Amino acid sequence: MIFEIRPLCDALGAEIIGLDLSAPLDDATFTNVHQAHLDHLVLVFRDQRLEPGRQIDFSRRFGPLDHHPSDDAVLPDFPDVLVLSTKRENGKYIGLPDAGPMWHSDLAYRKQTALGTMLYALETPDVGGDTRFANMYKAYDTLPKHLKDAVEGRRAVFLDGRNSANRSFKRTLNKAQQDKTPAVAHPFIRTHPETGRKSIFASAQHTIAIEGMAESESAEILSAVFAHVAGGDFIYTHKWRVGDLTFWDNRCVQHIADLSRIDDPTYIRHMHRTTIEGDAPF
């Protein structure tokens, strides 16, 4: 199958034009999509018509699927699909309404972290709900030397934001979900297993400390690094449309959602998420 790759900005991101993901991709096309994902870090497929099963099938081409600790926020009959939604039934959210309020990489708090995430937009608001993506290769390359020296070779402590007393979410983890999601340590700077490039892996939402470092020094360095990530010129902002499937590489990309209208009862943002299992960072 022939398709076009249109870069979305200089920092990262590309739109894939000419592919209908409701049908399986042949091996040659899949290989080209895979390479585009490595090259551009974030891929956007517009105007898709995806049943949950088809999203799952496409996701599994890249590897086994992983699951969010919030196993009570999945799509009925499709446990591989996490629901991100501001919709309510009987006064309760049907999914996670506030996923991604801080810069983060999905499932970075697992021993075996996520390769990538696919998010499919079913309903989008006219205003708000954008997702910003940051290129962590470039964030690492442009990190000031004193910070790079401070974190090189260090390990950071990761904890699911919904499992942390220092984070605020509308839907948190229950005790059983918390017990299954203890803190883990990963390299602060990780090496991508396919490209060999270094990137910043510690994130504002999921990183709580630097191993072996005094609490005050750790907090100061984390704050400086997180400010660098949020303020860099290596960010792409995605304005969602119904039918968008966006696929990003969690090994070298961080993202954050615009939740500024989440308390507006007229604001509806409804999406299906699949997450591809990756490896232990090194």
N, C-alpha and C positions, 0 to 999 in steps of 0.2 A: 504494500500500500504506500502511496506517495502522500507525504504531508509536508507542510511548511512550518518552519520554526521562526517565530518573530520575537526577538528580544523585547522585553518590556521596559527595561531601563539599564543603565550601565552597571549598576550594582549587582543585580541578580534577577532571575525570572525570565521566562519565555512563554509565549502563547503557542500552543500546538494547534495548527489550523488544518482541517481536512480529515480528521479521524473521528469516526463514530464508535465510541467505546461500548455501545450496546451490543456490538458484535465482537467476537474474539479477534485478536490480532495475530497475524502470521508471525513466525519466528524472526524473520528479517526485520519486520516493522517493529516488533517488540525490542529487538537489539538496538535499533536506532532511537526508540523512545528512552530506553535505559541510558544510552549515552547522552542524550539531551538532558536527562535528569542530572547526571554527573556534571555536565558542562554548565548548566544554568541554575541548578540547585532548587528552583521552584518552577513547576510546570503548571500552566493553566489550560484546561480544555473547556471551551465555551459551548453552550447550547447542547448539552448532553441530556439524554433521556435514560436514566439508569435505574433499573430495579435494584433492590438491595442485593439480590443474589449476583447480579452482574458486577456491581461494585466490588463485592467480595472476590469474585473470580479474577477480576483485573488486578486487584491488590495482591492476591496470592501468586501472581506471576513473578512478583519481586521477592517472595519469601513467605514463611508461615506468619500468621497473624497473631498479634498480641492484644491484650485487653486492659482497659483502664480499671483501676480498683473499684470504681463506682459501677459494680455489676448489676445494680438495680436501675441503671439509667440506659439500658440497652433496648434495641428495637425488639418487640415481641416476635418470637420465632427466628430471630437473627442475632444471636448473642455476640457475633463478631462486629456488629454495628452499634457504635455508641451514638446516642442521640444528644445533640447540642441544640437546645431549644428553650425559648422563653415562654412557650405555651404551657398552660396548666389544665389539669383535669381534677375536678373535685378539690380545687384550691391548692393542689400540689403540682410542682413542675414535673413535666413528663420526661425531662432529660436534664442535662447540665445547662443552666441558663447563663452562667458566668465563667465559662471555660476560657482560660488564658488572659487573666487581668494584668499579669506582669510578664516581662520578657522571660521566655523559657524554651526548652526543647522537650517535646512530649516523651513521657515515661523515662526521663533522665534519672529518676530515682530508683529505677530497677537495676538489679545486678547485670542483667542483659538488656541494654537499652534499645530504643526503637530505631530502625533504619529510616522509616519515613511514615508520613501520614497523608491520607487522602480524605479530603473534606468536600462533600457534595451539597450544594445549596438548593433546597427545596422551596423555601420562602425567605425573602430578604426585605428589609425595610427600605423605604425611599431615602432615608437619611440615617447615617450611623451604621455601626456594625462592621466597619472596615477591619482588615487584618494587615498588620505591618510585618514584614519579613526582613531580617538582617543577616547579611553575609558574614559568617563568623571566620572565614578565611581572612577576609579583609580586615575584620575587627582585630584579629591576631596580628596581622602584618603591620597595622598602624598603631598598635598598642604602645604607649610610651615605654622607653627602655627600662626605666626604674620599676614599672609595673610588670613588664615582661620578665625581668630578672627576679622579681619577688615571687612570681607564681610558677616559673619554669620548673618542672620536675615535682611540683607539689600535687597533693591529692586534696580534693574538696569533698565535703560531706553534703550529700543530697538527701532531701526528704520531700515527699509529695506535699505541695502547698496546702492541700486539703487535710493534711495530717499534722499541720504545724500550728501551734498556738499563736504564732506571730503573723499568720495570714488570715484574711477574712473572706469567706465564701458564703453564698446563699445556700448552697447545698454541700454539706461536708460528708466525711466518711463516718460510717458507724463503727462500733468497736471492733467487730470482726474484720472489716475492711482495713482499719488502722493496723491491726495485728499482722495482717498479711503484707503490710507496706512499711517495713522498718527503714531506718536511715541506712544508706550505703555510701561508700567512698569511691570516687572515680578521679582520674587525672583532671586537673584544672584545665590543662591544654591537652586535647586529644589529637590523635593522628587518624585521618580518614582511612579505613581499611581498603578502599578501592583506589583512591587517588594518591594516597601517601602524603597529603597536605595537612598542615597543622591548623587547628582552629580553637577558639575559646569555647569550652563546654560548660563552665560554671554559669549559672543563670540566676536572675533576681528572684524568680518564683520558687525555685527548687533547691538552691544552694544556701546552706545555713552557716557554714564555717569552713576554714582551711585547716586541715589536719596538722597537728604539731605546732600551731601558731597561737600566740596569746590572743585572747578574745578581742581585745581592743585593736590590736594590729590587724587581725583577720577582718574585723568589721570595716576598718578604714580601707583596706585594699579591695575588699569586695565592693564597697560603695564606689570607689574610683573606677573599677573595671566595669561595673554595671552602668555608670554614667557614660563611660566611653562607648559601650554597646548601644545605648539608647540615643546618643547624640551624634553618631557617626554619619557619614555621607554614603553609607553602604546599605541603604534601606529602600525597599520597594513596598508601596502601599497598595493593597488589592481592594478594589471596590467591587463587592460581590454583586452578581446578577443571578437570577434563577437559572439553573442549568449548569452553573460553573462546577467543575471538578478541579480542585487544586491539590497538587501533590508536591510535598516538600521533603527535603533531606534533613532529618533531625540530627544527623551527625555533623553538620556544618552550617545549620540555619537555626536561628531563634525567631520566635514570633510573639506577637501580642495582639489581643483583640480590643477594639474600641467598644467599651461597655458603658459609655456615657449616658445612654438612654435606657438602660436596663430596667429602671423603675417606672418607665412610662408604660401604662397598660395597653397602649395602642401599638407598641413596638414589638414586632414579631420577627424573630431570626430563628430559622428552623433548618437544621442540617444533619446529615449522616456522616459519621466518621469511621474510617477503618485505619488501623495502625499495623505496620509491618514490623515484625520482630527483627532486631539487629543483633549486635554482639556486645561483649564487654569492652568498653573503651580502653585504649592503650596509648 
